[in-house]
Amino acid sequence: MSIKDIIKGKKEWRAHVARVKALPQDYQIVYKEIQKYLFKGGSGELTDGMVLFSGIIDLFEEGAALGKGVLEVTGSDVAAFCDDLVKNSKTHADIYQESVDQEVNKVMKKVTDKTK
């Protein structure tokens, strides 16, 4: 990662935080809880979490502009809302299991190749 990439990432993050701070208070609270939920127990495929979180902010900005309360946007079960966001994503355990399987298969292939 180059210095330019780091600087660009910091600028994007600052812009992201500014968007969150511009939301009404109830939206900010729920956004932060969603963020915690997804970081702790969410998808292991959040490699580009900025896309997911920017999408949530887009949704929240639209809801706020329409005068809706945040729970009108997410529903009263915010955890279920989060789960729906990542329902087709792999978990950390799935990703780890795949990496273990790949390593075992690689080693077994080497062993098999040597015995031939």
C-alpha positions as CSV (number, residue, x, y, z in Angstrom):
1,M,0.0,0.0,0.0
2,S,1.5,3.3,-1.1
3,I,1.4,6.6,0.8
4,K,-1.1,7.9,-1.8
5,D,-3.4,4.9,-1.0
6,I,-3.2,5.6,2.7
7,I,-3.9,9.3,2.2
8,K,-6.8,8.5,-0.1
9,G,-8.2,6.0,2.4
10,K,-8.0,8.6,5.2
11,K,-9.8,11.2,3.1
12,E,-12.6,8.7,2.3
13,W,-12.9,7.7,5.9
14,R,-13.1,11.4,7.0
15,A,-15.8,12.0,4.4
16,H,-17.7,8.9,5.6
17,V,-17.6,10.0,9.2
18,A,-18.8,13.5,8.2
19,R,-21.8,11.9,6.5
20,V,-22.6,9.9,9.6
21,K,-22.3,13.1,11.8
22,A,-24.7,14.9,9.5
23,L,-27.4,12.3,10.1
24,P,-30.1,13.0,12.8
25,Q,-29.1,11.7,16.2
26,D,-31.3,8.6,16.1
27,Y,-29.8,7.5,12.8
28,Q,-26.3,8.1,14.1
29,I,-27.0,5.8,17.2
30,V,-28.4,3.0,15.0
31,Y,-25.6,3.4,12.5
32,K,-23.0,3.0,15.1
33,E,-24.8,-0.1,16.5
34,I,-25.0,-1.6,13.0
35,Q,-21.3,-1.0,12.6
36,K,-20.5,-2.7,15.9
37,Y,-22.8,-5.6,15.1
38,L,-21.3,-6.2,11.7
39,F,-17.7,-5.9,12.9
40,K,-18.2,-8.3,15.8
41,G,-20.4,-11.0,14.3
42,G,-21.1,-10.1,10.7
43,S,-19.7,-11.3,7.5
44,G,-16.2,-12.3,7.0
45,E,-16.4,-10.9,3.5
46,L,-16.4,-7.2,4.6
47,T,-13.2,-6.7,2.7
48,D,-14.8,-3.6,1.2
49,G,-16.9,-2.6,4.1
50,M,-16.9,1.0,2.9
51,V,-19.2,0.0,0.1
52,L,-21.7,-1.6,2.5
53,F,-21.5,1.2,5.1
54,S,-21.8,3.9,2.4
55,G,-24.9,2.1,1.2
56,I,-26.3,2.1,4.7
57,I,-25.6,5.9,4.9
58,D,-27.3,6.4,1.5
59,L,-30.4,4.6,2.8
60,F,-30.3,6.6,6.1
61,E,-29.9,9.9,4.3
62,E,-32.9,9.1,2.1
63,G,-35.0,8.0,5.1
64,A,-34.1,11.2,7.0
65,A,-34.9,13.4,4.0
66,L,-38.3,11.8,3.9
67,G,-38.8,12.6,7.6
68,K,-38.9,8.9,8.6
69,G,-37.6,7.7,12.0
70,V,-34.6,5.3,11.7
71,L,-36.6,2.3,12.9
72,E,-39.1,3.0,10.0
73,V,-36.1,2.4,7.7
74,T,-34.5,-0.6,9.4
75,G,-37.5,-2.1,11.2
76,S,-37.6,-2.6,14.9
77,D,-35.2,-5.6,14.8
78,V,-31.9,-3.9,13.8
79,A,-30.0,-7.2,14.2
80,A,-32.3,-8.8,11.6
81,F,-31.7,-5.9,9.3
82,C,-28.0,-6.4,9.6
83,D,-28.3,-10.1,9.1
84,D,-30.3,-9.5,5.9
85,L,-27.5,-7.2,4.6
86,V,-24.9,-10.0,4.8
87,K,-27.1,-13.1,4.5
88,N,-25.4,-14.3,1.3
89,S,-21.9,-13.6,2.6
90,K,-19.5,-16.1,4.0
91,T,-18.8,-16.0,7.7
92,H,-15.3,-15.8,9.2
93,A,-15.6,-19.6,10.0
94,D,-16.5,-20.4,6.4
95,I,-13.5,-18.4,5.1
96,Y,-11.2,-20.1,7.6
97,Q,-12.5,-23.5,6.8
98,E,-11.9,-22.9,3.1
99,S,-8.3,-21.8,3.7
100,V,-7.6,-24.9,5.8
101,D,-9.1,-27.1,3.2
102,Q,-7.0,-25.5,0.5
103,E,-3.8,-25.9,2.5
104,V,-4.5,-29.6,3.2
105,N,-5.3,-30.2,-0.4
106,K,-2.0,-28.4,-1.5
107,V,0.0,-30.5,1.0
108,M,-1.7,-33.8,-0.1
109,K,-1.1,-33.0,-3.7
110,K,2.6,-32.6,-3.0
111,V,2.7,-35.8,-1.1
112,T,0.9,-37.7,-3.8
113,D,3.2,-36.2,-6.5
114,K,6.3,-37.4,-4.6
115,T,5.0,-40.9,-4.3
116,K,4.4,-41.3,-8.0
